[in-house]
């Protein structure tokens, strides 16, 4: 549900629409978003949001990245790099008081609030990646 009449939601996905459409649950989520008035775009690279023609010249109050991941067995270093590039990209498309929210699996963030707490070198170090 949206927060009010002036709320606009833009949902993006890295994959092509055909790939997402072949996944039953993913496709139903896309349909629900569209029914609620959200704009849904495919083949969007979260590390290059400022260069995405379907998003430009929009600026956003909030960018949310749910469960980012480079793929199977990518390793924490590649996922840290993904987060760092994502945060840099967000800086180009956020309003002055814009926010970024990242949802990670338990323990991935590398913060004292994570449960379980992972060893620093085995975490995604989300705060450090945002600071880069």
C-alpha positions as a Markdown table, in Angstrom:
| # | Residue | x | y | z |
|---|---|---|---|---|
| 1 | Unk | 0.0 | 0.0 | 0.0 |
| 2 | Unk | 1.1 | 3.5 | -0.6 |
| 3 | Unk | 1.6 | 6.2 | 2.1 |
| 4 | Unk | -0.7 | 8.7 | 0.5 |
| 5 | Unk | -1.9 | 10.3 | -2.7 |
| 6 | Unk | 1.4 | 11.9 | -3.4 |
| 7 | Unk | 3.5 | 8.8 | -3.1 |
| 8 | Unk | 5.0 | 7.4 | -6.2 |
| 9 | Unk | 6.7 | 4.0 | -6.3 |
| 10 | Unk | 9.3 | 3.0 | -8.9 |
| 11 | Unk | 10.4 | -0.6 | -8.8 |
| 12 | Unk | 13.4 | -1.9 | -10.7 |
| 13 | Unk | 15.0 | -5.2 | -11.5 |
| 14 | Unk | 18.4 | -6.1 | -13.0 |
| 15 | Unk | 16.9 | -9.0 | -15.0 |
| 16 | Unk | 15.0 | -8.8 | -18.3 |
| 17 | Unk | 11.3 | -8.8 | -18.1 |
| 18 | Unk | 11.0 | -12.2 | -19.8 |
| 19 | Unk | 13.2 | -13.8 | -17.1 |
| 20 | Unk | 11.1 | -12.3 | -14.3 |
| 21 | Unk | 7.8 | -13.3 | -16.1 |
| 22 | Unk | 9.0 | -16.9 | -16.1 |
| 23 | Unk | 9.1 | -16.9 | -12.3 |
| 24 | Unk | 5.6 | -17.4 | -11.0 |
| 25 | Unk | 6.0 | -15.5 | -7.7 |
| 26 | Unk | 8.1 | -12.7 | -9.2 |
| 27 | Unk | 5.6 | -12.2 | -12.0 |
| 28 | Unk | 2.7 | -12.0 | -9.5 |
| 29 | Unk | 4.6 | -9.4 | -7.5 |
| 30 | Unk | 5.2 | -7.3 | -10.6 |
| 31 | Unk | 1.5 | -7.5 | -11.5 |
| 32 | Unk | 0.5 | -6.4 | -8.0 |
| 33 | Unk | 2.9 | -3.5 | -8.1 |
| 34 | Unk | 1.5 | -2.4 | -11.5 |
| 35 | Unk | -2.1 | -2.7 | -10.2 |
| 36 | Unk | -1.2 | -0.4 | -7.3 |
| 37 | Unk | 0.1 | 2.2 | -9.7 |
| 38 | Unk | 3.9 | 1.6 | -9.4 |
| 39 | Unk | 6.2 | 2.0 | -12.4 |
| 40 | Unk | 8.1 | -1.2 | -13.0 |
| 41 | Unk | 11.4 | -1.2 | -15.0 |
| 42 | Unk | 13.6 | -4.0 | -16.0 |
| 43 | Unk | 17.3 | -4.2 | -16.9 |
| 44 | Unk | 18.2 | -1.5 | -14.4 |
| 45 | Unk | 21.8 | -1.6 | -13.1 |
| 46 | Unk | 21.7 | -0.3 | -9.5 |
| 47 | Unk | 25.4 | 0.7 | -9.8 |
| 48 | Unk | 24.5 | 3.2 | -12.6 |
| 49 | Unk | 21.1 | 4.6 | -11.7 |
| 50 | Unk | 22.1 | 8.1 | -12.9 |
| 51 | Unk | 22.6 | 6.7 | -16.4 |
| 52 | Unk | 19.4 | 4.7 | -16.7 |
| 53 | Unk | 17.2 | 6.4 | -19.3 |
| 54 | Unk | 13.9 | 5.2 | -17.8 |
| 55 | Unk | 14.7 | 6.8 | -14.5 |
| 56 | Unk | 16.3 | 10.1 | -15.7 |
| 57 | Unk | 15.8 | 12.9 | -14.8 |
| 58 | Unk | 14.0 | 11.7 | -11.7 |
| 59 | Unk | 15.2 | 12.2 | -8.2 |
| 60 | Unk | 14.1 | 10.0 | -5.3 |
| 61 | Unk | 13.2 | 10.6 | -1.7 |
| 62 | Unk | 14.1 | 7.0 | -0.8 |
| 63 | Unk | 15.9 | 4.2 | -2.6 |
| 64 | Unk | 15.5 | 0.7 | -1.2 |
| 65 | Unk | 17.6 | -2.3 | -2.1 |
| 66 | Unk | 16.1 | -5.5 | -0.9 |
| 67 | Unk | 18.6 | -8.4 | -0.4 |
| 68 | Unk | 21.3 | -7.3 | -2.9 |
| 69 | Unk | 23.5 | -10.1 | -4.1 |
| 70 | Unk | 25.9 | -10.7 | -7.0 |
| 71 | Unk | 24.8 | -14.3 | -7.5 |
| 72 | Unk | 25.7 | -17.7 | -6.2 |
| 73 | Unk | 29.0 | -18.1 | -4.5 |
| 74 | Unk | 30.0 | -14.5 | -5.5 |
| 75 | Unk | 31.8 | -14.0 | -2.2 |
| 76 | Unk | 31.7 | -11.1 | 0.3 |
| 77 | Unk | 34.2 | -9.0 | -1.6 |
| 78 | Unk | 32.1 | -8.8 | -4.8 |
| 79 | Unk | 29.0 | -8.1 | -2.7 |
| 80 | Unk | 30.8 | -5.3 | -0.8 |
| 81 | Unk | 31.8 | -3.8 | -4.2 |
| 82 | Unk | 28.2 | -4.0 | -5.3 |
| 83 | Unk | 27.1 | -2.2 | -2.2 |
| 84 | Unk | 29.8 | 0.5 | -2.6 |
| 85 | Unk | 28.9 | 1.2 | -6.2 |
| 86 | Unk | 25.2 | 1.2 | -5.4 |
| 87 | Unk | 25.6 | 3.8 | -2.6 |
| 88 | Unk | 27.7 | 6.0 | -5.0 |
| 89 | Unk | 25.0 | 5.7 | -7.6 |
| 90 | Unk | 22.3 | 6.6 | -5.1 |
| 91 | Unk | 24.1 | 9.8 | -4.3 |
| 92 | Unk | 23.4 | 10.9 | -7.9 |
| 93 | Unk | 19.6 | 10.3 | -7.8 |
| 94 | Unk | 18.6 | 11.2 | -4.3 |
| 95 | Unk | 17.0 | 14.5 | -3.2 |
| 96 | Unk | 19.0 | 16.5 | -0.7 |
| 97 | Unk | 17.3 | 14.8 | 2.3 |
| 98 | Unk | 17.0 | 11.4 | 0.5 |
| 99 | Unk | 17.5 | 8.1 | 2.3 |
| 100 | Unk | 18.9 | 4.7 | 1.3 |
| 101 | Unk | 17.6 | 1.5 | 2.9 |
| 102 | Unk | 19.3 | -1.9 | 2.4 |
| 103 | Unk | 17.7 | -5.1 | 3.6 |
| 104 | Unk | 20.3 | -7.9 | 4.2 |
| 105 | Unk | 20.1 | -11.4 | 5.5 |
| 106 | Unk | 20.8 | -11.9 | 9.2 |
| 107 | Unk | 24.4 | -11.2 | 10.1 |
| 108 | Unk | 25.5 | -9.9 | 6.7 |
| 109 | Unk | 25.7 | -6.2 | 7.5 |
| 110 | Unk | 28.8 | -6.3 | 9.7 |
| 111 | Unk | 27.3 | -4.0 | 12.4 |
| 112 | Unk | 27.0 | -4.6 | 16.2 |
| 113 | Unk | 23.2 | -4.8 | 15.7 |
| 114 | Unk | 23.5 | -7.9 | 13.5 |
| 115 | Unk | 22.5 | -11.2 | 14.9 |
| 116 | Unk | 24.3 | -13.4 | 14.6 |
| 117 | Unk | 27.4 | -11.2 | 14.6 |
| 118 | Unk | 29.9 | -12.4 | 11.9 |
| 119 | Unk | 33.6 | -11.8 | 11.9 |
| 120 | Unk | 34.3 | -8.4 | 10.2 |
| 121 | Unk | 36.2 | -9.9 | 7.3 |
| 122 | Unk | 33.2 | -12.3 | 6.6 |
| 123 | Unk | 30.6 | -9.6 | 6.5 |
| 124 | Unk | 29.4 | -7.1 | 3.8 |
| 125 | Unk | 30.6 | -4.2 | 5.9 |
| 126 | Unk | 27.5 | -2.2 | 4.9 |
| 127 | Unk | 28.3 | 1.0 | 6.8 |
| 128 | Unk | 31.9 | 1.1 | 5.5 |
| 129 | Unk | 30.6 | 0.5 | 2.0 |
| 130 | Unk | 28.2 | 3.4 | 2.3 |
| 131 | Unk | 31.0 | 5.7 | 3.6 |
| 132 | Unk | 33.2 | 5.1 | 0.6 |
